[in-house]
Amino acid sequence: MAGGAALAQTASPVGQLNEQTQPRTDPAIADKPKDPVRVGPLAPWATEMAARGLTFDVNVYDFYQANPSMGLRPGEQSNSAYFVLSMTADMQKLAGISGGTINFTQTFFGLVRNLNMAADIGDTTVGYQPPYNPNFARLSLFTYQQKLLDDRLVVEVGRTHPDRYYGLPPCNSINSCFQDMFYFNAGFTSPLYGVWGANVAYKFSPTTYIQAGAFSVNPNTNVLSGYDFGYERLAGAVVMTEIGRKTDFSQEAYPGRVSLTGFYNTADHEDNFKTALGRSKGLFPGDPALQKSGTSGVVLTASQTVWRADGGAEAANPHPAAIAVYTGTGYAFDPTIPIRFNSFAGILLQSPDQTRPNDTYGLKANWQRINANYADFLADANAFAGGSGAPFSRDKFIFEANAHIDVGAGVILEPVVQYVVNPNSFWNPYTARRPKDGVYGGFTLVVPLGTLLGLAPG
């Protein structure tokens, strides 16, 4: 599951928060603008506070989705709005600690409709399926960050999330640009649901980096606020490593990025096939699910600009009309985890109208293969619930069209339309219904409220 802001495809530096989930709460290695300009009713106050070391931001994300013809219960709709409030404290200005920063982000949920949408759709990959948000608010980020060695080394620790650092999305659609291997195999929580973690990133050069981190695995964290630390269940830890290279149009005429990410989740997970088969045959009804310990995998993320309308002649243009191709491909080494392989590939047309430099239009295809045992589990669970028990295909395909449209004043609209072949019933396996091929549609609306009010620079 993923969540957003306007993201330059190749511009995110190592150590930067994933702007697909948290814009402008930025513990980046790259320098910030030296003289940010704020415009709006709160600009004088915000500028004064920034001079003292405190900066603020507010961003609003509204996620809408519908499944007119696909899934377990076609014809449903859902909506969820996230109000993301952020604060950064510059410890150099506040306490004389060079390179130190405290980052804080709080998310409030509103306009929530149909918390059952994931079960209505069923499938793991389709669109953006908002997490179950029964609480009004959630602590998303509370970390201390320290930059060292001329900002080449960045250490961050506290309540954070691995998706802020690893396998950053290579495409420009919050609604659908996420890698299932991280969320269903590595055990990521939803992006704005912070967990305990620590990350260390080191920059070898302006374009190459390496990083490693460890983050707690907290099952059922969606029912908590993020502050009730004593009620969290610690099931294990996910250990992450990544090496990569990133460039943008200021560094190369045809920029690109590539990262190789490895993960190991120490927590136990259900061996679904053995559990479902035994229950359906009456061997151990009511017994807890059989467990396997630990799981691991790798994810390759890459993008490359392959064409520019100006042929690279306008070196000073940060948003030339261009075409980029991208992929996110992951493989699991564990046959008992649900997803064995997931790969998406796409093409992105950037800034075709130079009077609208932030607009992009894209096409994408996604192929996912579930493990054989998990396909058997889904069929057995369906039969147990009174369905046909017919086999589930291990292979699923999603064909997508998407866009990233600058509405004006920094407001972004990102529509997505998908056609799904062979969806699964991951979110609702014990149902007699069978998931249908068909169409999914949705959009994300991003409103940079902090910038409009003058809290953050434009």
BELSULGI-V852701 format. One record per residue. N is the residue number from 0. PSI is psi in degrees with one decimal (* if undefined). Layout:
[[N PSI] [N PSI]]
This chain:
[[0 143.4] [1 166.1] [2 -168.8] [3 161.6] [4 173.1] [5 125.6] [6 119.8] [7 129.6] [8 -40.6] [9 13.5] [10 -10.6] [11 121.7] [12 162.4] [13 144.1] [14 -9.3] [15 145.2] [16 147.6] [17 107.3] [18 -11.3] [19 -15.9] [20 -25.9] [21 91.1] [22 146.6] [23 6.3] [24 67.9] [25 101.4] [26 61.5] [27 151.9] [28 -37.1] [29 148.2] [30 147.6] [31 164.3] [32 139.6] [33 -32.3] [34 73.3] [35 141.6] [36 125.2] [37 136.3] [38 125.6] [39 173.0] [40 -26.9] [41 6.1] [42 -45.2] [43 -45.8] [44 -45.4] [45 -37.8] [46 -40.0] [47 -42.8] [48 -37.7] [49 -38.0] [50 -26.9] [51 -13.9] [52 3.1] [53 124.2] [54 151.9] [55 158.1] [56 154.0] [57 127.8] [58 143.3] [59 132.6] [60 125.4] [61 122.7] [62 120.6] [63 143.0] [64 155.7] [65 149.1] [66 75.8] [67 -31.2] [68 2.7] [69 164.6] [70 -165.8] [71 -37.5] [72 85.3] [73 155.1] [74 14.8] [75 163.4] [76 155.9] [77 162.2] [78 146.8] [79 126.7] [80 135.6] [81 125.6] [82 107.9] [83 112.4] [84 128.6] [85 149.3] [86 140.7] [87 131.7] [88 119.2] [89 107.7] [90 -16.6] [91 -45.4] [92 -33.6] [93 -34.6] [94 6.4] [95 19.6] [96 103.2] [97 130.1] [98 2.7] [99 141.7] [100 140.2] [101 127.7] [102 134.7] [103 132.8] [104 131.4] [105 132.6] [106 134.2] [107 140.6] [108 137.6] [109 172.8] [110 37.2] [111 123.0] [112 131.2] [113 76.6] [114 -10.5] [115 10.5] [116 -37.0] [117 -41.4] [118 -29.6] [119 -40.5] [120 -51.4] [121 -44.0] [122 151.2] [123 -34.5] [124 -20.1] [125 126.5] [126 -153.7] [127 115.2] [128 104.1] [129 143.0] [130 163.9] [131 110.6] [132 74.2] [133 -20.0] [134 159.5] [135 -27.9] [136 160.7] [137 132.7] [138 121.2] [139 -31.7] [140 131.0] [141 93.2] [142 158.4] [143 131.2] [144 139.9] [145 126.3] [146 136.9] [147 169.9] [148 55.3] [149 38.8] [150 11.1] [151 -24.7] [152 127.9] [153 123.7] [154 131.0] [155 137.3] [156 145.1] [157 -148.4] [158 113.8] [159 -156.3] [160 136.7] [161 -22.9] [162 -4.8] [163 -13.7] [164 -31.1] [165 138.5] [166 44.5] [167 139.6] [168 133.5] [169 -4.5] [170 178.0] [171 36.6] [172 107.3] [173 -37.5] [174 -29.1] [175 1.9] [176 76.0] [177 155.1] [178 114.9] [179 -31.2] [180 -34.2] [181 -42.5] [182 -33.1] [183 -21.7] [184 -51.0] [185 -21.0] [186 26.3] [187 142.8] [188 175.1] [189 148.1] [190 -35.0] [191 11.1] [192 91.8] [193 147.9] [194 168.0] [195 136.7] [196 165.9] [197 142.7] [198 142.6] [199 124.1] [200 137.2] [201 132.3] [202 112.8] [203 -34.5] [204 177.2] [205 -14.0] [206 -14.4] [207 148.6] [208 166.7] [209 148.4] [210 159.0] [211 150.7] [212 167.2] [213 138.7] [214 141.7] [215 148.8] [216 114.6] [217 94.0] [218 149.6] [219 31.6] [220 -15.8] [221 -20.0] [222 -1.1] [223 166.1] [224 -14.4] [225 -16.2] [226 -18.3] [227 66.8] [228 -37.0] [229 -14.0] [230 -5.5] [231 141.2] [232 116.8] [233 109.0] [234 -17.6] [235 -157.9] [236 148.8] [237 122.9] [238 128.5] [239 143.7] [240 151.6] [241 143.2] [242 141.1] [243 174.3] [244 136.2] [245 136.5] [246 164.1] [247 -175.0] [248 -16.0] [249 -13.4] [250 -34.5] [251 149.2] [252 -33.7] [253 78.3] [254 164.9] [255 179.5] [256 149.8] [257 137.8] [258 143.2] [259 118.4] [260 131.5] [261 147.2] [262 150.7] [263 120.4] [264 118.0] [265 -11.7] [266 156.0] [267 151.7] [268 159.4] [269 136.9] [270 87.2] [271 -37.9] [272 -49.8] [273 -38.8] [274 -51.6] [275 -41.8] [276 -43.5] [277 -41.1] [278 -42.6] [279 -28.0] [280 4.9] [281 16.7] [282 -39.4] [283 58.7] [284 134.9] [285 -13.6] [286 154.5] [287 157.9] [288 143.3] [289 145.1] [290 148.5] [291 148.9] [292 122.3] [293 150.0] [294 155.9] [295 165.6] [296 176.3] [297 150.9] [298 128.2] [299 124.7] [300 131.8] [301 151.3] [302 153.7] [303 127.6] [304 125.7] [305 -9.8] [306 140.9] [307 137.7] [308 -31.6] [309 2.2] [310 15.3] [311 5.3] [312 -31.3] [313 79.2] [314 -26.4] [315 -3.4] [316 113.6] [317 -12.0] [318 62.9] [319 154.5] [320 122.7] [321 163.3] [322 132.2] [323 149.1] [324 152.9] [325 164.3] [326 156.2] [327 111.8] [328 126.6] [329 149.6] [330 136.2] [331 137.8] [332 -4.4] [333 120.4] [334 -5.0] [335 -6.5] [336 154.6] [337 -47.9] [338 126.6] [339 -38.4] [340 138.0] [341 126.7] [342 126.6] [343 150.1] [344 143.9] [345 174.8] [346 140.0] [347 123.3] [348 117.0] [349 134.7] [350 50.1] [351 -30.3] [352 110.7] [353 -12.7] [354 -9.5] [355 73.5] [356 -17.2] [357 -4.4] [358 140.0] [359 154.7] [360 136.6] [361 159.7] [362 143.3] [363 148.0] [364 141.0] [365 129.3] [366 125.0] [367 136.4] [368 124.0] [369 157.6] [370 150.4] [371 -42.3] [372 -35.6] [373 -36.1] [374 -40.8] [375 -40.3] [376 -45.6] [377 -41.9] [378 -42.3] [379 -39.7] [380 -38.9] [381 -43.2] [382 -40.6] [383 -32.7] [384 2.1] [385 7.5] [386 -170.6] [387 -26.1] [388 14.9] [389 150.6] [390 147.5] [391 136.9] [392 140.6] [393 -20.0] [394 132.6] [395 146.6] [396 137.8] [397 127.8] [398 128.9] [399 144.2] [400 137.4] [401 164.8] [402 156.6] [403 106.1] [404 125.1] [405 106.1] [406 -27.2] [407 151.4] [408 27.3] [409 -2.5] [410 132.1] [411 137.8] [412 129.6] [413 92.1] [414 149.2] [415 135.9] [416 133.4] [417 149.2] [418 127.5] [419 133.3] [420 127.2] [421 53.1] [422 158.9] [423 -178.1] [424 41.6] [425 -46.6] [426 -7.7] [427 63.5] [428 -33.9] [429 67.2] [430 147.5] [431 -13.9] [432 155.4] [433 135.0] [434 139.5] [435 144.6] [436 151.8] [437 -160.5] [438 136.6] [439 145.4] [440 149.3] [441 175.8] [442 160.0] [443 130.9] [444 123.9] [445 123.9] [446 113.7] [447 74.1] [448 -36.4] [449 -40.2] [450 -41.4] [451 -31.9] [452 -13.0] [453 6.0] [454 -38.8] [455 151.1] [456 151.0] [457 *]]
